[in-house]
Each structure stands twice: as structure tokens, then as C-alpha cells.
């Protein structure tokens, strides 16, 4: 077992933070909690978490905006984020996923769910760091080691989910992947119910990839295929 993985919990519910921290500590993580987005930003710098558990309703700027800003910053955009929401509303989920969250939990949640989701996310990120492979399609380059997407010399900012989706499509070049499989492969444990989530991410990917976006083909009533 290497270093303890550091988990930052950002939630204004002090009791919930304490509970999460106790559970995480008990299971070999190094947790830290803060109660506002302002403190969240400070702690990201000093604590350098491996994963963030983030409440949607938060003082100062709110969870969605916090998530968006973490994703915009070169130094923090790689940190996986699990968002917490009270109602199980599809709208909340889609907004969170569009902002760059990696996973979603509805309050109240159980200890097992919290641990399962955190472990699954960390495992996925660790795995993507092991395959030091480069995926290429013309001048489009995906560097799995550095978690970077480049077109010529330009780095294309991607959320972790967009990155995973593009990687999966390129690794299965010329092979049609159905929506449900994409959803399960990328969201893993308890994927969001609607495969519309995939369509949203594909739309973002195509836009970000510019002319290379046309390499992602839609297979009607089935899914998508990368033709590189």
C-alpha cells in the first residue's frame, strides 16, 4: 500500500463532514473537510487532494461553480470529483456532469456507497496513469500518462469524463460502442440512468475537437464510433 489517498470533503453540513471523515479514516484514507468553497480552494492548494467530495449547495459560489473552476485550472483539473445532491434530480446530475463532476451521490447515502464510489474513481484514475500509452489520430494526440489531449501543439482542456470517453472511443477505433456500454464503462459503479448523459459529453467532445470532432460518428439508435 503506497501513500494514503487524500480526500477533501467540501460540505456546509458539519456533522456530515465529520461522519465522512470518520468513515474514510477508518478505511485507510486521509480525509480533510471544509465548509465553504472559499476554504475549499485554499485547501486544494495546501492539502493537494487525490479526490474531492463536493456538495452542490454550498456557501459563497455553490458546488457547480466550484467544480467548474477546479476544471478550468491547469493544476487541479485532473482531480476526480464526486458531487453530493439532495434530490435525485436528473437536471442536477446533468448540470454537475457538464461542469466536470465525475460521479454523483444523492443524500442520504450509506457508508458502503461512499466507499465504493471513492474506490472506483481512484482505481480508474490510477489505472489511467499506468498505461503510459499515446493514442494518435493524425495530429490529434491523447497522452494517457499526462492525461492530456493535444491537437498539434495546442492542449485541449477536457473534463476527466470527456477524456475517458475519447480514450475509450480511440482505443476501440472503427468499432461501434453502444451508449449503455459507454455509460457503464465510464461511470462504472451505478452509472446515471439516462444514456443522454453520453450524448451531452459527445456533443462537448466534438465541439472541443473542432474538425477532428467529425471522427466521432453517431450510430443511429445504438451509440458511437471513432473513425480515426
N, C-alpha and C positions, 0 to 999 in steps of 0.2 A: 504493500500500500504506500503510494507516494505521499506528497503533501496533502493535508486536509483541504477539501474543496471549500472555498469561501462563498457563503450565501448571504446576500444583502436583502433583508425584508423591509419594504417601504410601505407602511400602512399606518393610518392615524388611530387605529384601534390598538391601544397599548396592550390589552390582555391577549389579543390575537397574536401580536408580535411576540409576546413572552412565550405563549404556547408553541408557536412555530419554532422559536429559538431553542426551547427545551427539547422538542422532538428532534430537531436537526442535530443538536449537540449530542444527544443520546445515540444517534446513528452515525457518528463519526464525521459530521461536517463542522465547519467553523462559522457559526452564524453571527450576524450583527443586524440590529434593527434600528430604523429611524422612523419618525412620524410625519415628515413632510418632504415635499420634493426638493426644497432648498437643502435640507440636510442630506437627502439622497445624493444630490450632485456632489456635495462635499465628500461624502463617504466613498463614492465611486473612485475619486482621486486617491484618497488615503488608504482605503481598505482593499481596493482593486479586486472586486468580487469575481468569482467564476460564473455566477448566475444571480439574477435578480428576481425576487418575488415582489410583484408590484400591484397595489390596489388601484382600481380605476378612479374611485372618488377620493381625491387627496387634496389637502390644503395647498394653497398657492396656485400651482398651474394645472393640477389634475394629472392622472396617470397616463392618459393618451398622449398629452403634450410632452410629458417627461420621457415617455418611450420614444417619441419621435425625435426628441433632441439627443437622446443617447444614440439613436441610429444614425444621426447626421454627423456625429463626432467620430473622426477617423480612429481615435484612440479607444473608443468604447463600443463601436458599432458591432463588434464581434460577440459581445456578452449576451448569452441567451436570457430571455425574459419570459416569465410566467405571469400572466395578468389575473387578478382576482376581481370578480364581479359579483354583485349580489343577486340580481335577477339573471335567469338563464335566457337572456335575450339575444336572438340571432344578430340583431343590429350591433349590440355591444361587441360581440365576437368579431364581426366583420370589421368594425372600426378598429378594434385592437390589432387584428391581424394585418390590416392595411398600414397601421402605424409601425408595424415591425415586431409585434409580440410573437413569441414562438409557440406559446401554449396558453391555455385558458383554464381557470378553475372557478367554479361557482361556489360562493359561500352559502351555507356552511359546508366545509369539506372534511373528510376524515384524514386521520394521520397516515393511513396506507396510501391514499390517493396522493397526498402531498409528497411523500417519499418516492412513490412510483414515478410521478411526473418529473421530479427533480433528477432522479437517477437516469431516467430515459433520455432527458435532454442532455445531461452531462456526458452520457455514454455516446450520444450521437455526435456531440462536438469533439470529444476526444477521438472518436473514430475518424472524423473528417481531418483531424490533424495527423493521423498516422499514415494515410495514403499520400505519400509525397508525389502525387502524380500531376501532370499537366494535361488538361483536355484542350484540344485545339480544333478550331473550325475556321480556316482562313486566318484572318487577323484577330479573330475572337479567341481569347485565351482564358481558361479557367485554371487558377492555381489553387489546388486543394490544400496545399501546405499553408499558404499565406491567407487563404480564404479571400482571394481577390479575383475580380473579373476585369480583364483588360480588353480594350479594342485598340489595336496599335499600341500607343504609349499612354492612352487615356484609361485611368481606373474608373470603372462604372460602379457607383455606390449601389449595394444590394442589401436588402434585409437578409437575415440568416435563412428564412424560408425561401425567398426568391433564389438565393444561392443554391440551396439544396435541390430546388425544383429544376433549375438549369443544369446542375450537375447530373441529376438522375436522367434527364432527357438526353443529355450529351453522351452519358455512359451507355445509353441504350439507343445510340444513333440509328436512325432508319427503322426503329421498332416502335409500333404504336403502343402507348401505355394508357390503360383506361383510367378515368377520373378517380374511381373508388380506390384503385391500387395506388395511384399517386398520392391520394389523400392519406391512406394508411401508412404508406412508406415514409411520408414526410412528417405527418403529425403523430404517427405511431400510436402510443397508448391513448385510447379514447379520442380518436380524431373527431373534429367538429362534424355534426351530422350532415351538413349540406355540402355537396361537391361543388356548389357555386363558389366556395372559397378558393378552389383551384382556379376557376375561371378568372377571378379577380387577380390572383397572383400572376397568371399567364398574361393578362392584359398589361399589368405593370412591367413584366419582364420584356414583353415585345416593345413597349414604349422605350424602355431603358436601352434596349439593344439596337434601336434605330433600324438601319437596313438589315442587320442580322436577325432582327425580330421575325422576319418573314420565314426564317428557317424553322420556326416553331409552327407546325401545321396542325389545324384542327381536324380531327376525325369525327365526323358528324355522329351524334348520339353515342359516342364511345369515349374519346379522350384526345390525346395529343401525341405528336411525334416530332422528333427533331431530325431535320434533313440537313446534315452538315456535310 
